[in-house]
Every structure is written in structure tokens, then in C-alpha cells.
Amino acid sequence: MYLLVCIPAYNEEGVIGDLIKKTLSLADSVVVCDDGSSDLTSKE
């Protein structure tokens, strides 16, 4: 079985990087959907 997790994100700079790392320890892939954040969420 293959597990892909989709995480919605909006202005989650400082949080999203650790969340992705923790999620990857449980899932095969992670997709982050950033809906126009005004911070550096997409850079993490």
C-alpha cells in the first residue's frame, strides 16, 4: 500500500518544515497545497 498525504498550508512558515519531516516518517509522499501565503511557507 502507498500512502500520500496532502497538507493544506497558509502562512505556516516555521511550522511546515517540521510537519513535512514528521509526516514523511509515516507516509510515502507528502503534497503541500499552499494557497498564496504571504510569508515564506513555500521556501520551507
C-alpha positions as CSV (number, residue, x, y, z in Angstrom):
1,M,0.0,0.0,0.0
2,Y,1.2,3.5,-0.9
3,L,0.2,6.4,1.4
4,L,0.2,10.0,0.1
5,V,-0.7,12.8,2.5
6,C,-1.9,16.2,1.3
7,I,-1.4,19.1,3.7
8,P,-3.2,22.4,3.2
9,A,-1.0,25.4,4.3
10,Y,-1.5,29.1,4.6
11,N,1.2,31.2,6.3
12,E,2.8,28.3,8.1
13,E,6.4,29.5,8.0
14,G,8.4,28.0,10.9
15,V,6.0,25.1,11.2
16,I,5.6,23.4,7.9
17,G,9.1,22.1,7.6
18,D,9.0,20.0,10.7
19,L,5.4,18.9,9.9
20,I,6.6,17.6,6.5
21,K,9.5,15.7,8.1
22,K,7.3,14.1,10.7
23,T,4.7,13.2,8.1
24,L,7.3,11.6,5.8
25,S,8.2,9.2,8.7
26,L,4.7,7.8,8.4
27,A,3.8,8.3,4.7
28,D,5.5,7.6,1.4
29,S,4.8,11.1,-0.1
30,V,3.6,14.5,1.0
31,V,2.0,17.2,-1.1
32,V,1.7,20.6,0.4
33,C,-1.0,22.9,-1.1
34,D,0.0,26.5,-0.4
35,D,-2.9,28.9,-1.2
36,G,-1.0,32.2,-1.6
37,S,0.8,32.5,1.7
38,S,2.3,35.9,2.3
39,D,5.2,34.5,4.4
40,L,8.0,32.1,3.4
41,T,5.9,28.9,3.7
42,S,6.8,27.9,0.1
43,K,10.5,28.2,0.8
44,E,10.5,25.6,3.6
